[in-house]
Amino acid sequence: MDKAIHIYSDGACSGNPGPGGWSAVIIYPEGCVRELGGGERPSTNNRMEMMGAIAALTAVAGRPEPVKLFTDSGLLLNGITGWIHGWKRKGWLTAAGQPVVNQDLWERLDALAQARKGRLSWVHVKGHAGQDINERCDVIAVAYSKGARVALYDGPAVGCGYSLLEPLAEHLHQPKPKSASGSKPRSKSKTGGYYLSYVNGSVFRDAAWPQCQARVIGVSGAKFKKVSSPEEEQEALSLWGA
């Protein structure tokens, strides 16, 4: 491991909105591990993803080392590294002219990121892909979302109970390859997928159309689309200003 502080964060929600839980695992270069966790009722999955990162960055705010933060939330990563610049220029409005959801947390996260002055990097890991620390974060966040007690570790790395190796390539989201001309190759037709909807500021995912239909039909401003991958989901959410 390098001399940076490594952070893994996650969020969970029992229903969306519903009881929420957040978590983080901080790995210090001197060989110590600290787990964090908490909850919020009611909440949303996106708020909990953000709270995990905020809590961890706050915990290391006084440390001079660079920080590498691993998250399985595409919305969190895209928001803090890209979309937030446009939101701030527009007075915290989306491209569609709507107020940014969770502005309070985005402002807190932005302040923490700015304070590190280029000493913070973000890595997009796949959720539920078998990476030990990401899986541990999920366990903690889910426990807090359900109101369960979980023992949080704070001590030497050798006693934490899971591997501290960085994610392998198979655990990471890789950028989509481009063709020789520089444009993205056309996607092959896909089957399966799920129904994504955005209703009254909340994001929902349904495996079948009837459930999605019941939520969106007749609701002013509701948006919905069938998607087949996390990348397609993020493209839709970005277009909707979610």
C-alpha positions, 0 to 999 in steps of 0.5 A: 500500500502507498503512503496515502490514506485509503477510504472506502465508503458506502450507503444503504436504504431500506426503501428509497426513501426509508431508513438509511445507513452509511459506512466507511473504512479508513486505512491509515498508512501507519497500519491502522484501520478505523470503521465508521457507521451511522444512520438517518431516518428517513433518508435516501440511498444517495444521501447515505452514499454521500454521508459515508464519504463526508464522515470519512473525509471529516475524520481525516481532515487534520491529516496531511497525507493524500487521500484515495477514496473508493466508492461504488456510487456512480452518482457520488463520483460523477457528481463531485468530480464533474457535475458539481462545477456546473451546478455551482455556476448555475446557482445550484440548479441542474441543467434542467433548471431544477434545484439540485437534490441534496444540495446541503450534502454536496456543499459539505462534500465540496468543502471537504474536497476543496480543503485537500487542495488536489490531494484527493482522488476518487476511484469507482469500484463495482458494488457486490463484486467480492472486494473485501472492504467494499463488502464490509462497508455494505454490511455496516451500512445495511445494518445501520439502515435496519437499526441493527447494532454492529461492532465497528473496528478501530485498531491495527490492520492485522486484526481487522479480519479482511484483506486490505489489498487494493481492488483488482481490475475486475473490481473496478469500473473501466472507462468505455473503450473508444474506436480508432476514430475517437468515437465510442463504439456502438453498443450491442443490443441488450436484453434484460435490464430494469426500469429506472424512474425519477419521481418527486426528487427520488430515484427508484429501480423496478425489475418489472414494468407494472411496478414502475408504471404504477409509480409514474403514470399520472404523476407530474414531472415523473421520468422513467426509462428501461436501462441495462447497465450502471452506465446507462443509469448514470446517463439517464440520471444526468439527463434528468438532472437527478 
